[in-house]
Amino acid sequence: MENNGSYLALPLYEKAGQTQAMLEKNIKQILTQAHQEYEQKERSGQSSQAVLDQLVQDSLTQLQKSMDLSL
């Protein structure tokens, strides 16, 4: 990460820590759910790439909505 990535400082406002904690919680919850759904659909024989593409889009939408509600 040090050689290839960049760091973003946590914004300086009163609820920054709460926002970060909520983001982390939401990401874990949404991706866990997406992973479970992916495994279930793959077991039923659905196309892996199509399922994955849809789950990625759905997960991003859910994350956006969850953060809009919490701010």
C-alpha positions as CSV (number, residue, x, y, z in Angstrom):
1,M,0.0,0.0,0.0
2,E,2.7,2.5,0.8
3,N,4.3,2.2,-2.6
4,N,1.2,1.9,-4.7
5,G,-1.6,3.6,-2.8
6,S,-2.5,6.8,-1.2
7,Y,-3.8,7.7,2.2
8,L,-6.8,9.8,3.0
9,A,-6.9,11.6,6.3
10,L,-10.0,11.3,8.4
11,P,-11.9,14.6,8.0
12,L,-11.8,16.8,11.0
13,Y,-15.4,17.2,12.2
14,E,-17.1,16.2,15.4
15,K,-18.7,12.9,14.2
16,A,-15.9,11.7,11.9
17,G,-15.2,8.7,14.1
18,Q,-18.9,7.7,14.2
19,T,-19.1,8.1,10.4
20,Q,-16.1,5.8,9.9
21,A,-17.4,3.2,12.3
22,M,-20.8,3.2,10.6
23,L,-19.2,2.9,7.2
24,E,-17.1,-0.1,8.3
25,K,-20.1,-1.8,9.8
26,N,-22.2,-1.2,6.7
27,I,-19.5,-2.5,4.4
28,K,-19.1,-5.7,6.4
29,Q,-22.8,-6.3,6.6
30,I,-23.5,-5.6,2.9
31,L,-20.5,-7.6,1.6
32,T,-21.3,-10.6,3.9
33,Q,-24.9,-10.6,2.6
34,A,-23.6,-10.4,-1.0
35,H,-21.2,-13.2,-0.4
36,Q,-23.9,-15.5,1.0
37,E,-26.2,-14.6,-1.9
38,Y,-23.4,-15.3,-4.4
39,E,-22.7,-18.7,-3.0
40,Q,-26.4,-19.6,-3.0
41,K,-26.9,-18.6,-6.6
42,E,-23.7,-20.3,-7.8
43,R,-24.9,-23.5,-6.1
44,S,-28.1,-23.3,-8.1
45,G,-26.2,-23.1,-11.3
46,Q,-26.6,-19.4,-12.2
47,S,-23.9,-17.7,-14.3
48,S,-21.1,-16.6,-12.0
49,Q,-20.0,-13.5,-13.8
50,A,-23.6,-12.2,-14.3
51,V,-24.4,-12.9,-10.7
52,L,-21.2,-11.2,-9.5
53,D,-21.8,-8.1,-11.7
54,Q,-25.3,-7.7,-10.3
55,L,-24.2,-8.2,-6.7
56,V,-21.4,-5.6,-7.0
57,Q,-23.9,-3.1,-8.3
58,D,-26.5,-3.9,-5.7
59,S,-23.9,-3.7,-2.9
60,L,-22.7,-0.3,-4.0
61,T,-26.2,1.0,-4.2
62,Q,-27.0,-0.4,-0.7
63,L,-23.9,1.2,0.7
64,Q,-24.7,4.6,-0.8
65,K,-28.2,4.4,0.6
66,S,-27.1,3.4,4.1
67,M,-24.6,6.2,4.3
68,D,-27.1,8.8,3.0
69,L,-29.4,7.7,5.8
70,S,-26.8,7.9,8.5
71,L,-25.5,11.4,7.6
